[in-house]
Amino acid sequence: MKWFRKLMPREDRFFDLFARHSRTTVSAAEALNALLAGKDTQQHCERIIALEDEADDITREVLLAVRKSFITPFDRGDIKDLIMSMDDAIDMMHKTVKTIRLFEQTSFDPGMQEMGGVIVQAAKLVAEAIPLLDRMAANAQHLGVLTEEVVKVEGRSDELHDQGLKDLFRRHGATNPMAYIIGSEIYGELEKVVDRFEDVANEINGIVIENV
């Protein structure tokens, strides 16, 4: 089937849709980073929600195109898994915003702010990798480097998460359990955002292995 797909005219708009989604996710990551810096919290919350809606629209467009296209650039199941993993990352940002709003948080620990920067790093690495799938044979090595960088960024996120929980416990564990609970919830959700980017990296690796 692989050789047959290479011979047939393929539907290339998937790559445009993937790229649009990745750019939307970078914008959401940058808004989340600014939010965690304590700048215009409400404005950035609204921005992330709007961007998540845009990403959902793109995801639906991809899933519809999968059903309608005769020849796809790679396996239909892989296309679905890739766009859904990409969408999970921005969905997790939206969930983080819901938690921040629920507990009316307007200031954030330095560790949370550093995790915001890590999320931007991961989003930009994915956004750099996604367009390379259009010519994945020629770009296989570069894709491998980028996805490995995402894994390293995820490792840094784990370290920040663990250190953040320790700091929270030292400051609030005995005196303000609610502050500890709220802080640990936010740390956990930020870590899950980066985990979702690692999922995207794993999907990209799997697609390259199958098609190169």
C-alpha positions in Angstrom: 0.0 0.0 0.0 2.9 2.3 0.7 4.2 2.2 -2.9 0.6 2.6 -4.2 0.1 5.8 -2.2 3.4 7.2 -3.5 2.3 6.7 -7.1 -1.2 8.3 -6.7 -2.0 12.0 -6.5 -2.3 12.8 -2.8 -4.4 15.2 -0.8 -1.8 17.8 0.5 -4.1 20.1 2.4 -3.6 18.0 5.5 -0.1 19.6 5.9 -1.6 23.1 5.8 -4.1 22.1 8.4 -1.5 20.5 10.7 0.6 23.7 10.3 -2.3 26.0 11.2 -3.1 23.9 14.2 0.5 24.0 15.4 0.7 27.8 15.0 -2.6 28.2 16.9 -1.1 26.0 19.7 2.1 28.1 19.8 -0.1 31.2 20.3 -2.0 29.6 23.1 1.3 28.5 24.8 2.6 32.1 24.6 -0.7 33.4 26.1 -0.4 30.8 28.9 3.2 31.9 29.5 2.2 35.5 29.7 -0.7 34.6 32.0 1.6 32.8 34.4 3.8 35.9 34.5 0.8 37.6 36.1 0.1 40.0 33.1 -3.5 40.7 32.2 -4.7 37.3 33.5 -8.3 37.7 32.4 -7.3 38.8 28.9 -4.9 35.8 28.4 -7.5 33.4 29.7 -10.0 34.6 27.1 -7.3 34.4 24.4 -6.5 30.7 25.2 -10.2 29.8 25.2 -10.6 31.5 21.8 -7.6 29.7 20.4 -8.7 26.4 21.7 -12.0 26.9 19.8 -10.0 27.7 16.6 -7.9 24.5 17.1 -11.1 22.4 17.5 -12.4 23.8 14.2 -9.1 22.8 12.5 -9.3 19.3 14.1 -12.8 18.8 12.8 -11.7 19.9 9.3 -8.9 17.3 9.4 -11.2 14.5 10.5 -13.7 15.5 7.8 -11.0 15.5 5.2 -9.8 12.1 6.2 -13.3 10.7 5.4 -13.6 12.5 2.1 -10.1 12.1 0.7 -9.3 9.2 -1.7 -5.6 9.1 -1.2 -4.1 10.6 2.0 -0.4 11.5 2.4 0.0 8.7 5.0 -2.2 6.3 6.9 -5.6 7.6 7.8 -5.3 6.3 11.4 -2.0 8.1 11.8 -3.5 11.3 10.5 -6.3 11.0 13.1 -3.9 10.1 15.9 -1.6 13.0 15.1 -4.2 15.7 15.0 -6.0 14.4 18.1 -2.7 14.4 20.0 -2.0 17.9 18.8 -5.5 19.0 20.0 -5.0 17.3 23.3 -2.1 19.7 24.1 -4.2 22.9 23.6 -7.2 21.2 25.3 -5.0 20.7 28.4 -4.1 24.4 28.3 -7.8 25.2 28.3 -8.3 22.9 31.3 -5.5 24.7 33.1 -7.2 28.0 32.5 -10.4 26.6 33.9 -8.6 25.6 37.1 -6.9 29.1 37.4 -10.3 30.7 37.0 -12.0 28.3 39.4 -9.6 29.2 42.2 -9.3 32.8 41.1 -5.5 32.8 40.8 -3.8 35.9 39.7 -0.2 35.3 40.8 1.9 32.2 40.2 5.1 30.7 41.7 8.4 31.1 39.9 8.4 27.4 39.1 5.0 27.7 37.4 6.3 30.6 35.4 9.3 28.6 34.3 7.0 25.8 33.2 5.2 28.3 31.1 8.5 28.9 29.2 9.0 25.2 28.9 5.5 24.8 27.3 6.4 27.5 24.8 9.6 25.6 23.9 7.7 22.4 23.4 5.0 24.1 21.3 7.6 25.7 19.0 9.5 22.5 18.6 6.3 20.7 17.4 5.4 23.7 15.2 8.9 23.4 13.6 8.5 19.6 13.1 5.0 19.5 11.7 5.7 21.1 8.2 8.7 18.7 7.7 6.3 15.8 7.5 5.4 17.0 4.0 8.8 15.7 2.8 9.5 13.3 5.7 12.1 11.1 3.9 14.4 14.1 3.2 13.6 15.5 6.7 13.8 12.3 8.7 17.0 13.1 10.6 15.8 16.7 11.4 12.5 15.3 12.6 14.4 12.9 14.9 16.4 15.7 16.4 13.3 17.9 17.0 11.3 15.1 18.6 14.2 14.2 20.9 14.4 17.8 22.0 10.7 17.6 22.9 11.5 14.6 25.1 14.3 16.6 26.8 11.9 19.5 27.4 9.4 17.1 28.9 12.1 15.8 31.3 12.8 19.4 32.4 9.0 19.8 33.0 9.0 16.8 35.3 11.9 18.3 37.3 10.1 21.7 37.6 6.9 19.9 38.7 8.6 17.9 41.4 10.6 20.9 42.7 7.5 23.0 42.6 5.5 20.5 44.8 8.4 20.4 47.3 8.5 24.2 47.5 4.7 24.3 48.0 4.8 21.8 50.7 7.6 23.7 52.6 5.6 26.9 52.4 2.0 25.8 52.9 2.0 22.1 53.9 1.5 22.7 57.6 -0.2 26.1 57.6 -2.3 26.5 54.5 -3.4 23.1 53.0 -5.7 24.8 50.5 -2.9 26.8 49.0 -0.9 23.6 48.6 -3.8 21.8 47.0 -4.5 24.6 44.5 -0.8 25.0 43.6 -0.3 21.3 43.2 -3.3 21.1 40.9 -1.9 23.9 38.7 1.6 22.3 38.6 0.0 19.0 37.7 -1.9 20.4 34.8 1.1 22.3 33.4 3.1 19.1 33.5 0.3 17.4 31.6 0.4 20.1 28.8 4.1 19.2 28.2 3.2 15.5 28.4 0.8 16.0 25.5 3.5 17.6 23.4 5.6 14.5 24.0 2.7 12.4 22.8 2.8 14.5 19.6 6.5 13.8 19.2 5.9 10.1 19.6 3.2 10.2 16.9 5.6 12.0 14.6 8.3 9.4 15.2 5.8 6.6 14.5 4.7 8.1 11.2 8.4 8.6 10.1 9.2 5.0 11.0 6.2 3.7 9.0 6.8 5.8 6.0 10.5 6.2 5.5 
